[in-house]
Amino acid sequence: MQPTHIFLGGIGTIAETSQMQFDAFNQAFQNLGIEYQWSRDAYIASLSSSGGKNRLADIRLPDGSQLTDEQIAAVHSEKTKIFDSMMIENGIMLRAGVTELIAASRQNKIKLVWATTTVQENIDAVFSAADDQLQVSDFAKITNKSYVSNNKPAPEVYENLISELAL
């Protein structure tokens, strides 16, 4: 049976942006006067949890406390602005094989779906930063945070897409 769709997940399936996100989080802490800096090892370990807000909720500050809901929202918002600016200013390169996947999908009439639960601002910045390497028209469907009630790792984004696309 010939596949009809290929689902790609978050930004990281398309481009390597982990270092930029790490730098943006630490800059956000500094900008907001929060005395915390993620160490590289601690940040890498946190990546086993999906979603920046979830990772922020797991942080233990030097005094043993955790970030408040308000701080989590503020850090995530500030990080998003910084991250998006970094991507646009520095550009991004698609992961090895993504360009070929897009071309092969087009050639074989397989539709690409970007099943992400990130904010639309991040998605827009990816397209801007990728320049001519990636186009909105490469995808039959692109989701964002507003598409679901529950972010990944909840399967809702995939379940909704399977239903919507009658797969």
Secondary structure, 3 states (H helix, E strand, C coil): CCCCEEEECCHHHCECCHHHHHHHHHHHHHHCCCCCCCCHHHHHHHCCCCCHHHHHHCCCCCCCCCCCHHHHHHHHHHHHHHHHHHHHHHCCCECCCHHHHHHHHHHCCCEEEECCCCCHHHHHHHHHHHHHHCCHHHCCEECCHHHCCCCCCCCHHHHHHHHHCCC
